[in-house]
Amino acid sequence: MRALAVGVLRLYPMAWRRRYEEEVRELIEARPVRLRTVADLLAGAFDARINRDLIPGGSAVRTPPAAVLIVGGIALTYLWNPGIRQVASLEATWSHALEHGPVAEPLAVVSTTVFTTAPMIAVLAMLPLLVNAVRVIRRSELSAPFEVIAFAPLCLVPAALFGWLYVSMVFLDSGFPMGVFGNAMTGGFFVPMMLAFLLALPSKAAGDPMLAPGVRAAGRLLAVAAGATALAWLPIAVLMLMGAEGVTASFAAAVAASAAVSVAMSAFIAGRALGHGRQAVRHLAHA
């Protein structure tokens, strides 16, 4: 586990490594290393690459975050048909996966459950921020908390729409018939787009020191939801391997591309959410 933690340091930007790698490596060598340590280092690597301008000697990422998320959403929309609506490939993959014993169905359930739980966590993540904004309004007449509350429906309503589409397709059978395997994958297309809309709310509030506690709490929970979304693809990957005999090359490529875009979007959202929390705390310290 210690070797894995040291290896994760290579994922950090060069400016960070020049300044901090030796010190962090010494800490890793001196202390017990657990799975949580590796997870924290991975989250830090994502955040460091997204917020390079905050590293002494680092350069800013010039691509607007909204552009990254829009491109990712368009890519997932484009990949929907080849990734989910190939009924013959879905059924063949699932049929061959079932031949490997009773583990296939639990894997599909795990993936569906995680994809369903992640957006619930993300929506709950907005509550600390909104509660924080209401409390600030009661104590002052600052305009920023009013703007955050007024902006909230613009984030929550589209996220709720994607959530309804997901639930109706997977649990109400109102969409295109996808079967167990297709249902298990569907969240990987809808949930990142839900999280992208929800990310806009802490982004809006991050510049106000009075909202720092809510932004930080929202960022942490949103990062957890994004991380869960990325991990939910692991059971899908296992099922693809189990059903490899029924997987065509085009279907495998579509699913792999879908997973890559979905995981990348989730990682980006997690890094931005944690970064907004730190930004809000810094503003509070200098207020």
ZIQUIBEL-V647418 format. One record per helix or strand of 2 or more residues. SS is the DSSP state (alpha for helix, beta for strand). FROM is the first residue (numbers start at 0). TO is the last residue. If there is no record, write none. Layout:
SS_FROM_TO + SS_FROM_TO
//
This chain:
alpha_1_10 + alpha_13_29 + alpha_34_49 + alpha_51_53 + alpha_64_83 + alpha_86_97 + alpha_102_138 + alpha_142_169 + alpha_178_204 + alpha_208_230 + alpha_232_241 + alpha_243_245 + alpha_248_285
//
